[in-house]
Every structure is written in structure tokens, then in C-alpha cells.
Amino acid sequence: MARIVSGLVYIGIKGNVVALDRRTGIEVWRTGLKGSVARSSSFVCVFRDADLLFATCSGEVYCLDPKEGTLPWHNPLKGLGLGLTSVAGEHGSAVSSLPSIVAAEVQRQQAAHAASAAAS
């Protein structure tokens, strides 16, 4: 893809992070967050800190290159469960708590996934 010079905006959706050109809306890259839990309906929290991009999904954290979408590292945060996460950078910027309606939707999706898995 051609290099976009006007800047990017990052979207977290259904286990993916998508980078869009902020002026045109054209997709520049898309990265699926692969880990230990199925991601098809997982909520993704995205946070940009200086030169790196971070995403959390189903209780796991991912580091992404903001220009290319590659994954330098991934940490499953073993033993901490599938709860919602918040992220703060070294420079004090933070992604604060999610509104209760979003948290309720994520819990509903996780319960549906668990019920589906138990029925199989």
C-alpha cells in the first residue's frame, strides 16, 4: 500500500486493530489479534503511546508497530482472566474506564461465548 502522509487513526473491533487514513478513511493496514481465546466478537481497547501502539483484547495485551501493524510482542497475562483492561502510558495519558453500557455488552458477549462453548 502507498504510504499515507496525513496521519492515521486506529480502530479496535472484533479482535482486530485497523489503521485508517485520518483524512480519507482509507484502510492502511489491518491486524488480527491472535491469542489463546477466540476473537471474533472480542472488544478491543487501543492506546497510542509515543512510538508504539498497544491493544488489549480478552485479557491479553499486544504491542503493534503503528505504521505497519506488525506485532513485536504479545503477552497473554496468564492467570488474570478475560476481564476488560485499561491502559496507561509512561507519559500519563490513559484510556479510562469504559462506559457501563460498553462493559455490559462485552460481558454479554463473553457469556454468550461461554454458553456456546459449554453446549458444544
N, C-alpha and C positions, 0 to 999 in steps of 0.2 A: 504494500500500500504506500501511497505517497505520504511524505512527511507533512503533517499539519502544523502550521506555524502559529495559529491563533490561540492555542491552548486547548486543554482537554477538561471534560467533566466526567466523573466516574459514577457509575450506577451499579448498585448491588441488587440482583434479582435472581430468585430461584436457583441459588447455588452457583451463580456466575457473577463476574465483575466485567462490566462493559465500559470501554472508554469511547466517548463521543467528542467530536469537534464541537467546542462550545458555541461557535458562531453558526455552523451549518447543520448540526445534529447528525452528521455522517459518522457511522461507526468506524473507529480506527483499529480497535482490537477487542477481542472477547476471550476471557479465560474462565474455564470451568474449574471450580474448587473441588479437587478430588481428595477424599479422605476416607475415614472409617465409616461414615454414615451416608446413606443415600441423600442426594442434594436436590432432587427435582422440585421440592417445594420449600426449601430452606430459606429463611430470611438471611440476608447478607448485610452486615454493617461495614461501611467503607470509611477509611480515615487516611488523609494525606498528611505526612509529617516530613518536612524538608524535602529530601531527595528520594524518599520511599513511599510506597502506598501499602496500607495494611487493610486486610479484610478479615472479618470473623464470621463464622458460619457453623451452626450446630455445635457450639462449644469448642471450636478449633480456630487457630489464628494462622493467617497466611501473609507472607511478605511478597509484594509484587513490584516489578520494575514499572514505574508509571508511564514510561514511553513505549515499552514493548509488550507489557502484560505477562512477561515471564515470571516464574516463581523461584526466587533464590532459596527460599526456605518455607517450611510448614511445620507447625507444632500442634499436635493433637490435644495438648493439655490433658493428658491422661489422668483419670481419676476425678475430674471436675464436673463431669456430666455434660448435658446438652443445653444448658441454660443460655439465656441471652447474655451478651457481653457488652461492655463499654470499653472504649479505648482512649487513652490519653497519651499525648506525645511529650517528649522531653521539654518542649518549648511552651508547655502549658495549655495548648489548645486541646479540647476534648470533645468527644462525642458523648453527649449527656444521655441520661436515661430515656428510653423510648416512651412515647406516649402510651397510656394504658390500652388504647384500642389496638395499637400495633402489637403490643405484648400479648393481648388476649388472642389475636389472630394467630400469632406464632404458636402459642400454647395449643390452640385448636388444631393446627396443622400437625404438631408433634403427636397429639393424642390420636388423631386420625391415622397417622403413620404407624403408631404403636399398635392400634387396634387391627390394622390391616396385616401387620407382621404376625400378630398373635393368631389371626384367623387362618394364616397360611399353613 
